[in-house]
Each structure stands twice: as structure tokens, then as C-alpha cells.
Amino acid sequence: MTLSRGSHYLAIPGPSVIPDEVLRAMHRPAPNIYTGELHEIVDTIIPDLKRVAMTSGDVAIYICNGHGAWEAALSNVFSRGDSALALATGHFAHGWANVAEQLGIAVERLDFGRRAAIDLDKVEAALRADVDHRLKAVMCVQVDTATSVRNDIRGLRAVLDRVGHPALLMVDCIACLGVDELRMDDWGVDVMVTGSQKGLMTPPGLGFVYFNGRADAARDGADLATAYWDWRPRVNAERFYQYFCGTAPTHHLYGLRAALDLIHDEGMEAVWYRHAALARAIWAALDAWGAEGPLEMNLSDPAIRSHGVTAIRIGKENGARLRDWVSEHAGVTLGIGLGMASDEDPAADGYFRIGHMGHVNAQMVLGALGSIDTGLKALGIPHGHGALEAATAVLARA
Ligand SMILES: *Cc1c(COP(=O)(O)O)cnc(C)c1O
């Protein structure tokens, strides 16, 4: 006997739920790659991708996941031996910095821990100390998917400008493009990387690197650029195969086309608003549960929380149990605690994450919250009451 039959909600922070429209668009025979519809689709995808990031710069499309997009971005900007400053607020900034180091880039790291955003004053001090402008780029993650920290990218640009430092601003928006507000041009982001499988609601397999003219000028001297990762042929393709350095990712392109239709039919501001409202409902439930017992959001300050993923501490003996219970009995898969290992909790069992990015609405979020509430009761994990009431009150006001 189980209560889990029915639509499953993969409530993890990527891959995210794939809309039926995207699935239907992908369910087709192999298309003609030489001419026709596929070529027309790419001509419309590129401007629509730029609209999601609010940029008039370029975007190169790669057949890869986020890690590939990381390497693509780095190899077009740096030469072996160059220096960069990495600002870490969790697992993913370190991941990107590690890739940079493996490419031979000298990375200086500022680590702000797992429960705080980037401290702009500390960044300013580091940039001022770099008097001969050795640092070629500042690398950071807008939303760290492990800690759920959301950083102030506009503020970071203001610091670079105030110091008068010419470093490129490179931002990982893999977890937040199409979720949280991003205005690439207004905010002065020079390079932005993202992937298909989170806010863009398409299966994993496409990586995107957005860049402006300043970043492209750095490409001139970048000796790490290789044939596959070189962004120039991909944005100045004279032949269709050059967009993808080979065979096009045919079905992903159909899926992405459908996803971009969903995003732009809704409108960017409405997309951001929906995610913010759903996030506030989740936080209200968590506040109520946390009033008694071990549940606690990783971040106490709502101003630095992601609107697409929420990391929660629940005690080492409870996290894995709760995740297993809601998956087995309620049809909801929650995210594991990523990058949260410690001496006391080496497997990060004391954490779980709720993914609420992309194709998510009120009933899905309320279903996930109701399932967690049920799991807490079934497992006897102490918790405060009124979580669902609190969440529905937030949504009723939204
Ligand atoms: C998911 C994610 C990545 C890694 O993407 P993969 O597709 O798993 O390689 C990198 N950075 C952030 C912020 C992410 O959320």
C-alpha cells in the first residue's frame, strides 16, 4: 500500500521539472540538420536566450552540462598563469575555482562560509590591494545551489567600478537564470554561464556562455582557448554546424524553443515574481515548523536567500529519513544536503533542500510542503504547527 502513485514532483534544484510542452516538442523523429525548421529555430532561440538574461551581448551554446560551461567561459578569457579572484558562498564557487586551477589559472579565494553572502567590503579591500591589476577576473556564483545563498551582483559591479579595477565580472547563473532577477547589461556582468536543466526547464545537456565586448576582447590573448570551447565561431557561425562545433543537439533545441516560449509568454518580471512568491510561502512554512524542534533554514536573512532553492538543517538523524519518507510515501523527491559535510556530519545527512525552480506553481509547492508536514508527523520529528496555514496565507496575499 502506498500513497505515492500519481504525478511525481522532483523537488530538487536541478534537473528541474520538465514541462509537458517541452517533452512534447522533443518527442519527434530526427529532423533535417541541413536546412529548414531546425535552422529557423536556432535563429529565434539566440535572441530569446538574450532576452532571458536581459543582454544585447553574445551567447554561445555548447553541448555540455554546467561544468562544461564553466570550462568554456574560463578558456575564452584566460591564459595559463593568469590570476583570478573567486568569491565563495558555498560548494559551487569552489567547484568553478577548482576547474580554473586545473586549467593553470592562479586563483585567489575569498570564502564567506556557508551561511552568508559575499561581503562587498572584503572584495573592495582585495581589489584595492591588487594595485598592479594582476587579477584578470572576479568569479562568483549568483545563487549557490548548495547553501541557497543569493549574492548581490549589481553591488559587486559597483565595487569594481568604485575601485576602478578592470577585472572582468564572471558570474555563474546556472541555478538562477529564469528564476531570480538578472539584468546582465544593466548590472555590468561581462561573462555569465548557465545550463539548460534548471530555470530553463530543459533536460541537462546544453551549456550557455554569455559574454560582452569587453570579455570578447580578452579572448584575443587567451591561450587556453581550444577548438571546441572557442566561443567565436559559435556566435559568428557562417555555416550551421559551427554553432555547435559539429552536429546540432537537435532535440534539445526543440525542447529549449518550447521552454523559451513558456518563459516569454509569462514575461521575465512575472517569472521572477512567481518564484519570489512561491519562495516566501516555503519560508513561511519553514518558520512555522522551526518554531519547535530541529528544523531551521540555512540562511536567517531572507534578503540573501535564493528564490529557486531552499537549504534546510534538520539534524543528522532526520534529514535522510525525511527525504526517504516523502519520496516513498508521498511522491516528492527532495534534494540532498550538498557541500555541507562536516566532522560531525560527514555525509551531510542533517540537511535537505527543496528545489522550487522553473516549472513550479502554487499547487506543486503546497503539495511538497504538505508532504513534508506529513513526513514530520509520521516520523515523529518535532516541529511547530501551522506551516500550511502560513504558506497559504502568503500565497493568498500574493
Ligand atoms: C547545477 C549547478 C552547477 C553544475 O552544473 P552541472 O550541470 O551539474 O555541471 C554549477 N553551478 C551552479 C550554481 C549550479 O546550480
The ligand as an ORCA input file, in Angstrom:
! r2SCAN-3c Opt
* xyz 0 1
  C      23.944     22.858    -11.065
  C      24.996     23.861    -10.885
  C      26.279     23.722    -11.424
  C      26.738     22.480    -12.117
  O      26.001     22.154    -13.230
  P      26.154     20.687    -13.876
  O      25.178     20.734    -14.998
  O      25.801     19.717    -12.805
  O      27.552     20.548    -14.336
  C      27.170     24.758    -11.262
  N      26.838     25.871    -10.603
  C      25.629     26.035    -10.050
  C      25.325     27.288     -9.330
  C      24.677     25.035    -10.172
  O      23.475     25.187     -9.605
*
